[in-house]
Amino acid sequence: MERRFTKDRLRRSMMFVPGNNPGMISDARIYGADSIMLDLEDSVAYTEKDAARLLVHNALKTLDFGRKEVVVRINDLASGLGVLDLEAIIPAGVHVVRLPKTDSAQDVADCEAEIARIERKHGIPEGTVGMMAAIESARGVLNAQSIAAASDRLIGVALGAEDYVTDLKTTRSDGTELLFARSMILNAARAAGIAALDTVYSDVNNEEGFLAEVALIRKLGFDGKSVINPRQIEPLHRSFVPSEKDLKKAYAVMEAIREANARGSGVASLNGKMIDKPVVTRARRLIALAEAVEEVEEV
Amino acid sequence: MTMDKNAIERIPHIGEICHRGPFAGVPEKRTATFQDRSWRQNKVVESLEEAIRRTGLQSGMTISFHHHFRNGDHVVNQVLDTLARMGFRDLTLAASSLAAVHAPLIDHIQNGVITHIETSGLRGELAEAVSRGLMDCPVVFRSHGGRAAAIRSGELPIDVAFLGAPSCDPYGNANGYSRDDSLLACGSMGYARTDAKYARQVVILTNHLVRYPNAPWAIPEYDVDYIVPMDDIGDPKGIMSGATRYTKNPKELLIAQTAARVIDAAGYLYDGFSMQMGSGGASLATARFIRERMLEKDIRCRFALGGITGQITAMHEEGLIDRILDVQSFDLDAALSLKNNRFHHQIGATYYASFLSAAAVDQLDFVVLSALEIDTDFNVNVLTGSDGVIRGAIGGHPDAAAGASLSVVVAPLTRGRIPSIIDRVNTVVTPGAVVDVVVTDQGVAVNPRRPELAERLRAAGIPVGTIQRLKEKAETLVGRPDPIRYTDRVVGVVLYRDNTIIDTVRQIAEP
């Protein structure tokens, strides 16, 4: 199935699907996640790696994922499995390859070189397959800026918190322990003009805790979050729906700008406050988000 | 006293009124305390054998049971063992339903004690054996409403009803719980009430004889002939478990959420609506999303009907549901609510669903029902599995679907490698004529009978497709299973709620 990655798109939710579970793979699209991430890495036991690779290869070739973004998380190249994964998934058609445990820009470059080689080998136009880098260590966090800027194929950088907190010699708690990493990754992503994606929230039954974390990453500025259970998608998406009040204000801003432009003036004001460029940019983004959220995809 | 004889003779039927003279119809006035009397002059019989003898039961007659003890029932097996020991043969067993625990009936069928069965459903080994040709006479499957109607009309005459009751006083006032102690047992005894009212003789089997009057009661003493104290009428663990939790299966939740959207968009979620949720993860979970929408819209439900779970009673206690009409309590929370909440009301099977009388199902706005199979004509099967073997029960499915203004059938598009939407269901239980919407995890289909409904759903942004499209999708995913191989022999007859034959179940061919 022909797929080509898009840099800019809605990525509120990226749903992990174990690459060795046929039922979950075939159902993956029904839950409304923006991106589906078929996993060949941590959710697949070492003895299942070959079977999962074959299954994901065939799923990519045969299943209709609709307008969803299809991501495959490969094993890291150092394990020797990563290249086998790429060989299987690229000819089958994949939007984005998620590189795990990215510690440096060199990791991205190494992976990109393999992707490009495989694209050439199969006559696929170079640059068809996108990438995202998951940062899961202190070294990776400190290198976030160079990682995010390491390739034009990168659609975003993501935080992998479980490995990261272990590296820090701490555990996950209220989010304080992740503040530095989240801020680094977010700023690196924004500086490179790509998406910033947050880590999973693993206590599936704690909806309150999940929503608190979602509120936090929304405040920080993240584009979205990985989810491990379909039940998390709906509350996650709900938190991205702009409030009626904010939306009204955004439309009013756009209207004021239109009027000012019609008058030949570059300066507009709303309720006595000057509307400058950042305000307009935010309003435009909010309206775009609201429209994207409204879209209903037929399953 | 002077009597104007002419004036008296103008009263109609006067001859019948006074043919016996004054005081002829009243027993002598008694002076013992009522407590003393209630322990000495009552309907309690020492043994089940004695009660059976007194009922006048004979071979060839019809006996009945209720299924409120579900898979914890010990009444049916004990009574049948006793009847077999006493030499009865050729009996018709008419139960409101039968469960896997009733596998010992196979022996009684093979020995000729039971020659015919009428039930809402069969499960486990007994169902398997029936599907493989155990009985000469086909099993008759009726809906809860159909059974109640047949009993009342005399189409299914019951000679003796053996009704297990978790609490009963010495005169026969019986119930599924007790206000005198912490007993909850089975909550409502709705299905047993029809048997008690219309059976020629009624025997209550109880493990809990309580003081008179056992009020409130499900079955009144005037419907009861004998009471047999028993050590064991059922296993509490099999009768009922704590609380029905909302499913955590994301696919079922997705289906439930879509079902709630459909109901709202269809216009049936308004202040004062009525509803029923069938059993099954997705249908029960729909209540959760209905609740969210009710809070959002600030509306209330006038009544919830049917098999009742703790989820419904929690909404009642939250003030979201005004009344509960409970024919069967599904969990301990529901039983507790029946006991404690005065507007949680116990109803019988006849009032629940009989087409012959005023029935509560006829007042439903919507019902959410599960399905094993749905076909492209919207017919639904809840009785036979994808292997053709009987493994379910009709329950109130066709009654509620027919009664409700909107019937929503929920099912996953595929179960493992088996498609749920197919060309023709194995067994028609609920005809497409009373099914309005099918909701699956992969899309929604509206019966072409209701074009206005499809319009409303589309207007609300719900993508509506055709049932054919859903069937094709299922086939794309899992392929088309080989047809089930049956013999020509009929092992079951399925009656619609008006007790007309809607389909038959045939014996499966051995491989």
Interface residues (C-beta under 8 A of the other chain):
Chain A: G23 S26 D27 I30 Y31 N205 N229 P230 R231 E234 V296 E297 E298 V299
Chain B: K248 P250 K251 L253 L254 Q257 G416 D441 Q442 G443 G461 I462 P463 G465 L477
